[in-house]
Amino acid sequence: MSSSCQGLLDALKDCLMHSDCVVKQGNLPSDCLKHHTDELPEECQSLRKATFECKRGMLDMRKRFRGNIVGSRFQYDPDKPSAQTNLGSES
């Protein structure tokens, strides 16, 4: 389903699990999202914002007919640099 944000949620989870906040400091991913957002890598911060926008778009009545495009075609690869990450932009 194109309005699902599951791809973004999975990517955010993967990004958090590979972040220094979880790996080196030993914090829980939920703790990193709530209390250490400034310490997260830029990719995770962008994914957090995109996930929020995707969830907000699911509730927006204006987007019900057009569909929620924010998180519909997202792929996250932790091995690629941030400039090559495909955010699934509208074409």
C-alpha positions in Angstrom: 0.0 0.0 0.0 1.4 3.3 -1.0 0.2 5.2 2.1 2.1 2.9 4.4 5.0 4.3 6.3 6.5 0.9 7.1 9.5 1.3 4.9 10.5 4.5 6.7 9.9 3.0 10.1 12.1 0.0 9.2 14.8 2.4 7.8 14.6 4.5 11.0 15.0 1.4 13.2 18.0 0.2 11.1 19.6 3.7 11.3 19.2 3.9 15.0 20.6 0.4 15.5 23.8 1.5 13.6 24.1 4.9 15.3 26.8 5.7 17.9 24.1 6.5 20.4 23.1 2.8 20.5 26.3 1.0 19.5 29.0 2.9 21.5 27.0 4.6 24.3 24.7 1.6 24.9 21.4 3.5 25.0 18.1 2.1 23.9 16.9 3.2 20.4 13.8 4.8 22.0 16.0 6.7 24.5 18.1 8.0 21.6 15.0 9.2 19.8 13.6 10.9 22.9 16.6 12.4 24.7 19.6 12.3 22.3 18.3 13.5 19.0 21.1 16.0 18.6 23.6 13.2 18.8 22.0 11.1 16.1 23.6 11.1 12.6 22.0 13.4 10.0 20.5 10.4 8.2 18.6 9.3 11.3 17.4 12.8 11.9 16.1 13.1 8.3 14.4 9.7 8.6 12.8 10.8 11.9 11.4 13.9 10.2 10.3 11.9 7.1 8.5 9.3 9.3 6.7 12.1 11.1 5.7 13.7 7.8 4.5 10.3 6.5 2.4 9.6 9.6 0.9 13.1 9.4 0.2 12.7 5.8 -1.9 9.6 6.5 -4.2 11.7 8.6 -4.4 14.7 6.2 -7.7 14.7 4.4 -6.3 16.5 1.4 -3.9 13.7 0.7 -6.4 10.9 1.0 -7.3 11.1 -2.7 -3.8 11.7 -4.0 -2.1 9.2 -1.7 0.7 9.7 0.8 3.9 9.8 -1.3 6.4 10.6 1.5 7.3 7.1 2.5 6.0 5.0 -0.3 9.3 4.2 -2.1 12.1 4.4 0.4 15.1 2.2 0.7 17.8 2.6 3.4 21.3 1.1 3.0 23.6 1.8 6.0 26.7 1.1 3.8 26.0 3.9 1.3 27.0 7.5 2.0 24.2 9.8 2.8 24.3 11.6 -0.6 23.4 8.3 -2.4 20.5 7.3 -0.2 17.3 7.1 -2.2 14.5 9.0 -0.5 11.9 8.1 -3.1 11.2 11.6 -4.3 8.3 12.3 -6.6 9.1 11.9 -10.3 
